[in-house]
Structure formats: structure tokens, C-alpha cells
Amino acid sequence: MTSSVTLLSARPPSSSKHAKPSPRRVPVLAFIYGAAMNPAWLAERGIRAEPVTLARLPDHRLSFHGYTQVWDGAEEAALPAPGQALWGVIYKVSGLDVDRLDAAQGVRLNGTGTYFHYPVEVIDAEGAVHTAVMYRKAALRDERPPSTEYLAYVVEGAKAYGLPADYVEAVRAIASVPAAYPVPLKANSGAQTAESDCC
């Protein structure tokens, strides 16, 4: 069984060239992993998304690259890795929440954002295949450790949704470095707080 998905960039056609754009009506299935899987991450950004099922992306693993001042360390990416699996949650996202999710992930229509939309086929616990959209990091440099606080936030999200215990422990065991200042930085902290400052 394969579920259908509408790509995030799709918009319903207007009946008139003068008509105002209509909000997206068709739900989007998004495969979310890492920090964005933490329920608090969505809530803090005002994103309403319905969790559908747990799923894994075959032949990928969770890795950390670049640097973000928000967490004083590297942030996650999905890295191809034969034989491994990246676990996450499929969310159903509708209407303006799709735009909010795009903005939070740094997606830009001109392709210069931190992440971009990437279609994937993921497998749930019962073996069913779901076609979804994943936010993929646009550029990767050398792997670097995340901050200990950021990694704990990722683990918290994985535990909240009951991801497999061995996977959660493997994530918890990833090398990390304590942040040099209180994290996460907030927008009113006076520092640069983009989700990703470099890649």
C-alpha cells in the first residue's frame, strides 16, 4: 500500500487571474526527523500537524553538520548510509501550517534556503510504504558534534513518539559538546538566531 502526497510547492489553480491565492486544501505528508520531531518544536512555531505514523527511511542515518548559533553546535541532516535506517514521524500538515513549516525549516522558493523539499518513500512499523516529503539539508560540510543540549532535545522527541529503543539509544550515544551559553537562543536575545547559520 502506498499513500499519496501533494508536494509542498503545489497550489490550487485560480479561476481568474485577479483571484486571490487560495490556501492549500490538500494535506501534505511530511517525514520529520531530528529536532523538528520534538512536539515542542512544532508548538513553539504555531504549527498544527497531525502525527500519522512512525516510519523509517532506509539506507540513511542521522548525522550532524555545520553550525547554528541557536544551539551552539551542528544541526542534523539525513545522510545516505547503506544498511542503516533513519527513524522519524509522518505528519499530515494542512493549509497555512505548510507555509509555517517551510519557513521554520528555512525553505526558499528560489532554492537558496537551508533545507529543500525532497520526496522519499518511508516504511512504517507494519511494512507499509508511504510517499512523503522530507526536508533535506541543501549543503553538507564535514560532520561536527551537536551541542549536548541539542542532542538531548532530539532524543526527547524520539522518546515522545516511542521510536525503537535501540534507535533512541544509538542517537543518545552520538558524541556531543556542551553549549558554551544557555540554549536555545530566542529571537529577542540580540544574537543571530536563524535555524542554521552555515552549512
N, C-alpha and C positions, 0 to 999 in steps of 0.2 A: 504494500500500500504506500503510495506516495502522495503527500499533501501538496496542495498548490500554494503559490505565493505571488503577491504582486510586488514588483521591485519598488524600492523606496522612491525612485525618481518618477514613478508613474503618476499622472494626474488625469482625472476625467476630462474629456473634451468639453469645451464651452459651446453652447448653442448659438452664440453670437460673439462676434469679435469685440463687442462692447460689454459682454457679460463679465461679471466679477468672477475670479477663480473660485471654484467650489472646493471646500475642504475634502480631503481624502475620505472616501466612504468605505473602501475595501480594506480590511485589516491586513497588516503586514506581519509575516512570521519572521522574527529576528532571533538568531542564535547568539546569545550573550554569554560571555565567559569573563573570568577575571574579576576585577574590581566592580565593574558595572553590574555584575550578578548579585552584588550585595543589595538587599532590599532598601537599605538606607540611601544608596546611591541614586536610585530612581526617585525615592520620596523627596530627597533634598532638591531635586531638579524639577519637581512638579510633574513627573512623567507617570501617567497611569498605564500600566502594561499588565496584561493577564498572563501569568505563567501557564504554559500548556503542558509541558513535559520536560523531564531531564533528557539529555541527549549527549552523544559523543561524536566528535569529529575525528574520523580515523586518520592515522598517519600524520598526526600533528601533536605538538606538545606546547605547554605554556612556557614562554621564555620572557626575559626582561631586557629592555634595550633603552638607550638614550637617557634622558634626564628630565624630570619635571620638578619645578620648584614647589608645586602643591604638596608633594610628598617627600621631597628631598631625596630622590633616587630614581632608578629606572622604572618604566611602566611596562605593562605586559603586552605581549604580542602572541599571535598564533604562528608557530614556526613549523614548517614541514619536518616530520620525523617518522620515517618508515617504521611500522610496527607499534607505534605508541598511539595514545588517544587523548584528545583534549575534551574534557567534560564541561558542560555548561547547561543553560536553560533555554528552551524555546519560549519566547514571549509573543503574544499576539498584541500588536500595537496598532492603534487606530487614530485617524484624524490628525489634529494638531500635535498629538503626542509623538508622531513620527518626526515632525519638524524639530520638536524639542530634543528628541533622542539624537537626531543628526547634529544639532548644534552642540549638544553636550559632548559628542564624540569628535567634534572638530571636522565634520564633513563639509566640503565646499563644492558647489556645482561646477566650478572650473577645474576641479581635480587637484587643487593645491593644498587641501586640508591634511590634517594629521592622519586621519583614517579615511578609507573609502569603502563603498558597498561591494561586497564580494559574495556571489551566490555559492552556496555549499549544500551538500547532501549530508545530513547527520542522521544518526541511528539512535532510536530510543531504547529503553531497557528491554522492550519486548521484541526488538529486532525490526520494527517498522522504520522505513526511510522517510525523512521529511526534507523537502526542499525549503531552504530558508536563506536569509541574507545575514552575512556576518560583517562586522566592522573590522576591516583588516588594516593594519598599520601600513602607511604609504611608503615608508622607507625604514630600513633597519641598519644600524651600525653594530659595532661589537656588543656582545652581551655584557650587561653590567648588573650588579646586585640591586634589588629594590631596597627601600628602607624597611626596617623590621616592622614598623607600624603599617606600611602599605601592604606588606605580605600578610600581616595579621588580618587586615581588612578583607583581603581576598579570601583567606581561609574562613573568616566569619561568614561570608556569603556562600561559600561552598557548603559549610555545615548547615546553614539556614535552610537550604534546599535538599539536604540529605544526599549529597553526592557520595559515591562509593568511598568507604572509609579508607581504603588503601590509596585512593587518589588524593584524598584530603591530606593524608599523612605525607605523601610524596610532595605535595605543594608546600606543606609546613616545613619540610626539610630543605627547601631551597635556601641557599646562602643569602643572607641579608645583612644590612648595616644599619644600626640605629640612626635615626634622623638627628641632625645637628641642631634642630629647633623644633618647636611644637608644630605638629602636622595633624591634619591637613590645613594648609593656609586657606583663609577665607577671602572672598572678593574684597572686603574692606580692610585687609591687612596692610595695604600700601605697597605690597610686593607684587611682582608679576605672578598671576595665578592661572594662567592658561593650563588646560589639562596636560598639554605637553609642550615644553619649551624647545625641545630639539628632538631629533630622532637618532 
